[in-house]
């Protein structure tokens, strides 16, 4: 237990909508260990980004609110902290790389202004020391000519450069935990590989734990030690990465694996998961995957399954293993 940095227990996040109250996260339990990369996978609308925003306590209110649960960072419950203390933790002990850097960086401030602001917000250091730290961070993330880049505005940088700036900002105060929400989605394949290598190297050098949100199983296989699969706001399977890829248990995980292009199925048609994720305001009774599942049974249509421990480190939410 001493090795656990982030411990999420029974997290429930709700949103008010025209259709009524929507449960975006429904009793999520997750643990993340020191220097571990935990991959969170699932289709759009399964709750991955809401999970990250809930951990950071950045769920927009209204219409959203965290209704129940605990988020323990080194034993401290983030949900019980006053907002002033939570602001001090954000960017300092827990930071986030948002999905689209062009929307996250301020277009009217230079890269230097934004980096030094983040550093001076959490550390009482002179402005010159903050500039030196900003240069050091840009160099660390592989941006050439950091003196010149500090003077640039976000629109003057490429997509890969902007993402590197976001990583530099997230790591500038050596956080214990970094949340990365689809950090490579908008980048081409070559830059994706560079960013993932960079995150892995910095994790090892800085001792940071990473919660990596993605829909790309190839990215997870490359970087994560543990994986949690999410569907309609619930964790439906969790296991070490090598175990999950070798023996996926949940029908949804099996479907995600089958729809992933690999060397063996070149020239073959990929197997798509039938149907779509049901809207959260109109979930069926029982298992929410029932209408897309090839193994559906009567009990699946009437009673939701619990997360079952199949082995000490492999859990699945499915009646076939209950």
N, C-alpha and C positions, 0 to 999 in steps of 0.2 A: 504493500500500500504506500510506502514511503516514496516509491518511484512514480506514483501517479501525480501528474501536474494538473490535469483538468478532469473533473468528475461531474458529469451531468446526470441528475436523478429526477425522473418523472416530469420532465419539462413539457409544459403545455402552453401553447401560444394561440390566442384567438383573434379573429378579425370580425368586425361588424360589416355586414354587406346588405345589399338590397334584398337578398334571399334569406337573411337572418344571420345568426352567429356561425362563423366558419372556423373549424378547428384546423389550423395550419400545422401545428405540431401536437401530437397526441401521446403524451407519456414517454418522451424520448429518454433513454438511458444510454450513456456512452462514457468510456474512460479513455484518457490519452496519457501515455507515459513520457517520461523525460527523453528528449531527442527523438521521439517517434514521429513518423508521418502517418496520420490516420486519414485514409481516403473515404470520402462520402460520395456515393454514386447513386444515380437514379435519373429518371426522365425529368423534363421540365414540369414543374407543378407538384413535385413530391416533397417539398419542404426544405431543400438543401440551403438555399439562401436565407430563408427565414430562420433556420437554425443558427447560422453565423450572426445574423442581426440580433437574435435573441441573446446569444452569448455576449455580444458587445453592448447589449441593452440599447440598441439603436432601432428597435421596432417602432415605426411611426405611430404615435398615439395622439388623437384617434387616427385611424380606426382600429389599430392593433393594441394588444396588451398581453403580457405574460401572466397567465392565470394561476399557474401552479409550478412547483418544482424547485430544484436547487441547481446552481451552477457554481461548483467549488473550484476555485483557482488556488492551488496550494493550501486547501482547507478553508479558505475564506469564501463565504457565499456572496457572489456578486449581486444577487437579486436583493440582498438585504442591505447593501451599502447605500449611503446617501449619494445623491447625484454628484456632489462635489468630489467625493472620494472616487467614484467611478470614472469621472473625467480625468483624474490624476493617473488612474490605471491604464486608460486607453492610450495606446501609442507608446506607453512606457513598459508595462508588464504584459499587456496583450494588445496585439495590433492586427490590422486587417488590410489585405490587398483586395480592392474591389474589382468587380468584373470588367468594367470598361474604364481604363485610366483617363480617357479624354473627358469623361463625365465626372471624374473624381478630382482631377487637378484643376486649380483655378486658372481660367484662361487669361486673366488680366494680371497675374503675378508671375514673376520669373521663377524658374526652377530653384534658384538659390534662395529666394525669399521664402518659398514654401518649405524647403528642407530645413533651413535655419529656424523658421518659426516652430516646426515640429520638435526640433532639438531643444530650443530655449524654453519651450513650454514646460518641459519636464525636468530640465537640468539647469541649475543656476550658474551659467557660464557666460563669459563675455561674448560679444558678438563676433569678434575675430576668431575665438576658439570654436564657435558654432560654425563659422564659414569653413574653417579648417576641417572640422568633423564632416561637414557636407561634402567637401572635396574628397575626403577619404572614403566616404560611403559610395560616391559615384565611381571612384576608382575600383572599389571593392566589387561593385556589380558590373564591371567591365565596360564602363562608358569612357571613351577616349577624350582627352583634352577637357578634364573636369572644370578647369578655370573658365573656359569658354561656355561650357554647357550650363553653368550656374547662371549665366546672363541670358540664356534662351528662355522663350515662352513655350508652353506645351505644344502649340501648333507648329513650332519649328522643329520638333523632334518626330522621328518615325514611331510607328506603333510599338516596336520592340524597345526603343529607347524610353518611351513613356512608361512602359511596363517595368523597365529596370529602375526608373526613378521612383515608381510606386514601391518597389521592393526595397530600395534604399531608404525611403521614408519609413517603411514598416520596420526595418531593422536598425534604424538610427539610434535607438535607445536600448538595444539588445533585449527585446522582450522575451519572456518565458514561453509565450505561445503566440503563433502567428496563424491567422485564418486567411486562407487563399481561396477566393471565390472565382472559379473558372479563370485562373491567371493566364492561360495560354489560348483562350477561345478565339480571340480576334487576330491571332498571329499566324504567319505561314509556318510550315512544318519545320524548316531549318531554325527559325527563331524560337519556336516552341521548344525544341530540343535544347537550345542554349539556355533558355529561361529555366527549364527543369533541372538541368545540370547545375546551374547557378544556385537555385534554391537548395538542392541537395548539399552542395559544397558549403554554402553559408550556414545551413542547419548544423553541419558537423563542426564548423569553425566557431560558431556562436553558441552552440548548445541549445538551440531553439527547437521547440516541438511545433509541428505544422499540422493543421487541420486543412486538408486539401479537398475542396469541393469541385467535382467534375462529372461530366457525363461520359468521359472518354476512359474506357477500361484499359486502353493501352498506356495512358498516363499513369493510372493507378498501379499497373503491373510493373512499371518502370521505377516508381518512386516510393510507394507506400509499404509499410510493414504490416499494417492492419487495415481492414476495410469494413465499412458499415453500408449496407444497401438500404435505401429509403424508398417507401412507397406510400402515397397519400398521408404523409405526415408521421408515419411510423417507421421504426427500424425493423425490417423484416428478416435481415440476416447480418451477422457480424462474425468475423473470423480473421485469423492471420491471413495476409495476402496470398501466400503460397497455398494455404489450405483451401481458401475460397476458389482460387482458379483451378485447383486440382479436383475438388469435390464440391461444386455448388449444390446446395440442398433446396433452396426455395425455388419454386417454378419461375418466379420473376427473375431471379439471378440466372437461372438456366437460360431464360429467354434473352437476357442481356448478353450473355456469353455467345449464344448462337447467332446473334445479329451483329457480331463484331467481325470485321474482315481480318483474317489471319492467312498465313502462307498456305496452309493446307486447303483452304477453300477458294483459291484463286480460280477464276473462271466459273465458279458455281454461284448460284443465286443465294443471297443471304436469307436466313429464316427470320422474318419479322414477327414481333409479338402482335397477335391480333388485337384490334380495338385500340382504345386510347385510355389514358388515366381518367377515371371518373371525376367530375367536378366535386370539390370538397363540400359543397352545400347539398349534394345529392348522392351521398355514399350509400351503397347497398347494405342491408343488414348482414352480419356475418363477416367473412373475409372480404376485404375490399378488392382483392384480385380475382374474385370468383368468375367474373364474366370473361376473363382473358386466360384462364388457367386450363391446361389440358387434363389435369388430374382432379377436377372439382368433384366433391362428394356432397351428399345431402347436408352433412353437418356444417360444411363450409358456407352454405347459404343462410344458415340460421344463427350461428354462434361464432364470434370472432376468436381466432386462436391467440394464445399467449406466446411470448417468446420462450422457447424451450431450449434448454441446454443439452445438446446432443453429445458434445465432448466438453471438457473443462474450458476450452477456449473457442468453441464453435456453437453459436446460438441461431435458431431459426424460428420464425413465426409461421408455422404451417401445421395443419391437422395430421399430415402424414407422419409427423415426428412427435406428436404430442403424447 
